Amino acid sequence: MARSHWAEAAQEAQNLCASLPWLTSAQAEDLTRHYITHRIALSRRMLTATVHRAEELRREYEDRYQQLRRSLLRRHAVWASATLVCAVGVGGVLGAVAR
């Protein structure tokens, strides 16, 4: 990936220099070097920002997942308890009626 960014930057610098025919060879080389350095630094900052944002999103999604999971488990526990209470109640009523 780094090589492709460098190659793209070098091609862009060459295209820029080609559009400026009055530059001497030394000036074109200097401009190319500065352009590539600047472009690589920009790409590095963009990729670093993307990685940081991805980490933030991962943490946010994990936190939300944990909240949803706790809520779902709580609901299941309530329903299971209610079902158990109803079953015990129905069993008690049927036992009393059968006597």
C-alpha positions in Angstrom: 0.0 0.0 0.0 2.8 2.4 0.9 4.5 1.6 -2.5 1.3 2.4 -4.4 0.9 5.7 -2.5 4.5 6.6 -3.3 4.0 5.6 -7.0 0.8 7.7 -7.2 2.6 10.7 -5.7 5.5 10.3 -8.0 3.2 10.1 -11.0 1.3 13.2 -9.9 4.5 15.1 -9.3 5.7 14.2 -12.8 2.4 15.3 -14.3 2.7 18.6 -12.4 6.2 19.1 -13.6 5.2 18.3 -17.2 2.6 21.0 -17.0 5.3 23.5 -16.0 7.7 23.4 -18.9 9.8 26.4 -17.7 11.2 24.5 -14.8 14.8 23.4 -15.0 15.7 19.8 -14.4 17.0 20.6 -10.9 13.8 22.6 -10.1 11.6 19.8 -11.4 13.5 17.2 -9.3 13.2 19.5 -6.2 9.5 20.0 -6.8 9.0 16.3 -7.3 10.8 15.5 -4.1 8.8 18.1 -2.1 5.5 17.0 -3.6 6.1 13.3 -2.9 7.2 14.1 0.7 4.1 16.3 1.2 1.7 13.8 -0.4 3.1 10.8 1.6 2.7 12.8 4.9 -0.9 13.7 3.9 -1.7 10.0 3.2 -0.1 9.0 6.5 -2.3 11.6 8.4 -5.4 10.4 6.6 -4.7 6.8 7.3 -3.9 7.5 10.9 -7.2 9.4 11.3 -9.1 6.6 9.6 -7.5 4.0 12.0 -8.4 6.2 15.1 -12.0 6.6 13.9 -12.3 2.9 13.3 -11.1 2.2 16.8 -13.6 4.8 18.2 -16.4 3.1 16.2 -15.4 -0.3 17.3 -15.5 0.8 21.0 -18.9 2.5 20.4 -20.4 -0.6 18.8 -19.0 -3.0 21.4 -20.5 -0.8 24.2 -23.9 -0.7 22.5 -23.7 -4.5 21.9 -23.1 -5.1 25.6 -26.0 -2.8 26.5 -28.3 -4.6 24.1 -27.1 -8.0 25.3 -27.7 -7.1 29.0 -31.1 -5.8 28.2 -32.0 -9.0 26.2 -30.7 -11.3 29.0 -32.7 -9.3 31.6 -35.9 -9.6 29.5 -35.4 -13.3 29.1 -34.8 -13.7 32.8 -38.1 -11.9 33.5 -40.0 -14.0 31.0 -38.5 -17.2 32.3 -39.3 -16.2 35.9 -42.9 -15.3 35.0 -43.3 -18.5 33.1 -42.0 -20.5 36.1 -44.3 -18.7 38.5 -47.3 -19.3 36.2 -46.4 -23.0 35.9 -46.0 -23.4 39.6 -49.3 -21.5 40.2 -51.1 -23.6 37.7 -49.6 -26.8 39.2 -50.7 -25.8 42.6 -54.2 -25.0 41.5 -54.5 -28.3 39.6 -53.1 -30.2 42.6 -55.6 -28.5 44.9 -58.5 -29.2 42.6 -57.4 -32.9 42.2 -57.5 -33.5 45.9 
